[in-house]
Amino acid sequence: MPIESVVVQILVGVASGMILFIVSAGLSLIFGVLRVINFAHGSLYMLGAFLATSISMWLVDSGLGFLGALLLAPLLVALLGVVLEAGLFRRIYAQEHLLQLLLTFGLTLVVADLVRVLWGGEIRRLPLPEWLEGSIRLEFLGGRRFRTYDIVLIGVGVVMALGLWGLLTRTAWGRTIRATVDNPEMVSALGVNINTVYTGVFALGCWLAGLGGVLIAARSSVALGMDAQMIIQTFAVVVIGGLGSFLGALLGALMIGIVVSVGTLYPQIAPFSQALPFVVMALVLIVRPYGLLGKAER
Amino acid sequence: MQTLREQIGRVPVWTQTLIVGGALLAFIPVLSEFQLSLFTEMLIMGLFALSLNIVLGYGGMVSFGHAAFYGVGGYTLAIATTRLGVPVLLAMAIAPFVSALMGFIIGWFAVRRANLYFSILTLAFGQLVYLLVFQARDITKGDDGIQGLPVPDFLEGIVPYFIFTVGVVMVCFVLMRHLVQTPFMLTLKATRENAERAQFIGVDVRQQQLMAFVMGAFFAGVAGVLMAQHNRFVTVDMLFWTTSAEPLLACLLGGMYTLTGPLFGGALLMLLEVVTLRFTSYWSLLLGIITIMLVLVAPKGVLGWLKRS
């Protein structure tokens, strides 16, 4: 196997890992603050992807299909997040885990069928604008080609990682969020409306899921079942990295992206590339049961 | 003054079960073939829910990947009989053990983490099994499923199969009922109530949980075998997460801290599914709505809720 091919596959893996990071960061953020694992996170990601294809069809004449989808679809998903948080999730924060998980699981089943009703079972794509189509030659890798869109994805991933980090550590809202994680009662007693914080964080998490959906829609196909595929991958990410840890999400997502991508180079492994994230997850569980950056709970 | 409940409680479990089983068999002459087939499916779903309840109700572990063991049971039977030429009865007997082995492998990883992580891991591994079966077309025929499972002569026809199902479910029920009273199950309950304290008095919590998980997987395998043999085909749907949701919901519907509750919950759910699918294909939507409503309105289960009021 020439080393250049491996390097290119690693870069491709970083690009797909960035999408996985964006979605996992949303799940991890919601868990970190609200203490709820949202099984329906993959469904919101799927909704983002399907909405993106519809929005781009709607805007096709203006030539702004992709950008319009990129702006609007995550916002719509975030808006749905506000409704879900205020209407459903708020009722179950005090309940035991089983009920929280079942509620979000029920939501997953509902969304899966609703998407089937609204969009049908055919496979869709989000067309890329011309300037993002095509690929560039990488001279330092023996002239191998690399998709322009993948470079953009890596850029978007880096921007999101820095943006989220900045938001949480460098802004007033971020300080409130971190304080809420530590002690919600105290924050509430200091006159902050906790419900607004929860709704905001939930909406932000959903926005990230929707964004991930739009980004994947332009990279591979949009189809039913992508919700299940994504949620189990994000679960692998948070198990590898540790729930509630941003750095962990980034690390886990990049590891999975790279392993899956490099795995496709080997014909014996390629058919089972979907299983590779779980092999990594299982290995991490054996070596470090609480995740690479996680701490022992309780 | 003894309550009726206490009086019933005095009758040995075997006798109780035989009476219920006999009563079920007495229905045979008055039921149509469709109704008998429906009853068979209801019983199987009841058994599937009971198997999860070992993990969920007694172990307090919320597994979202129970379909893996149900499906592996069915697929083992299908692959062994149609591809490897194993005699049907032998394959039926072996399949639950393959499910148990799968339960051991997944459980070994899953019980390393408690609570939320356990749920995440079971869901992830459950979907992984689904993906692997889906992708290994050479062996499993992927999303086409495997048709034409052979049936032993004495199980040919709806009535004999119904009798057989009643018998198997009865035996499994009695086995589980006895398990509940063993020191093992009592220890398991202790780990459910307070894992830390259980550990302090010398219980190997992980080992207890793993054993419960393997037992649950075994009985789920039995249910999977029964369903595969009943349908004479298996599909990847048996392994999908919707299928994992069904026994969970059945336990919630019937009340998960009771022994018989999940059986009724499962039967009720299957009835609902069969009726729904006659009118619309959106079963998953309805299942989701029922789940959400149950969580918001009657989290202790409908039976538990009726008992209280």
HADDOCK unambig.tbl for C-alpha pairs under 7 A between the chains (distance, minus, plus):
assign (segid A and resid 97 and name CA) (segid B and resid 116 and name CA) 6.98 0.50 0.50
assign (segid A and resid 98 and name CA) (segid B and resid 62 and name CA) 6.36 0.50 0.50
assign (segid A and resid 99 and name CA) (segid B and resid 295 and name CA) 5.88 0.50 0.50
assign (segid A and resid 102 and name CA) (segid B and resid 291 and name CA) 6.78 0.50 0.50
assign (segid A and resid 103 and name CA) (segid B and resid 291 and name CA) 6.56 0.50 0.50
assign (segid A and resid 103 and name CA) (segid B and resid 292 and name CA) 5.09 0.50 0.50
assign (segid A and resid 103 and name CA) (segid B and resid 295 and name CA) 6.27 0.50 0.50
assign (segid A and resid 106 and name CA) (segid B and resid 288 and name CA) 3.93 0.50 0.50
assign (segid A and resid 106 and name CA) (segid B and resid 289 and name CA) 6.42 0.50 0.50
assign (segid A and resid 106 and name CA) (segid B and resid 291 and name CA) 5.25 0.50 0.50
assign (segid A and resid 106 and name CA) (segid B and resid 292 and name CA) 5.51 0.50 0.50
assign (segid A and resid 107 and name CA) (segid B and resid 288 and name CA) 5.98 0.50 0.50
assign (segid A and resid 109 and name CA) (segid B and resid 284 and name CA) 5.48 0.50 0.50
assign (segid A and resid 109 and name CA) (segid B and resid 285 and name CA) 5.80 0.50 0.50
assign (segid A and resid 109 and name CA) (segid B and resid 288 and name CA) 4.94 0.50 0.50
assign (segid A and resid 110 and name CA) (segid B and resid 284 and name CA) 6.61 0.50 0.50
assign (segid A and resid 110 and name CA) (segid B and resid 285 and name CA) 4.44 0.50 0.50
assign (segid A and resid 110 and name CA) (segid B and resid 288 and name CA) 5.03 0.50 0.50
assign (segid A and resid 110 and name CA) (segid B and resid 289 and name CA) 6.63 0.50 0.50
assign (segid A and resid 113 and name CA) (segid B and resid 282 and name CA) 6.54 0.50 0.50
assign (segid A and resid 113 and name CA) (segid B and resid 284 and name CA) 6.34 0.50 0.50
assign (segid A and resid 113 and name CA) (segid B and resid 285 and name CA) 5.41 0.50 0.50
assign (segid A and resid 232 and name CA) (segid B and resid 124 and name CA) 5.00 0.50 0.50
assign (segid A and resid 235 and name CA) (segid B and resid 120 and name CA) 6.33 0.50 0.50
assign (segid A and resid 235 and name CA) (segid B and resid 124 and name CA) 6.75 0.50 0.50
assign (segid A and resid 275 and name CA) (segid B and resid 128 and name CA) 6.40 0.50 0.50
assign (segid A and resid 289 and name CA) (segid B and resid 112 and name CA) 6.72 0.50 0.50
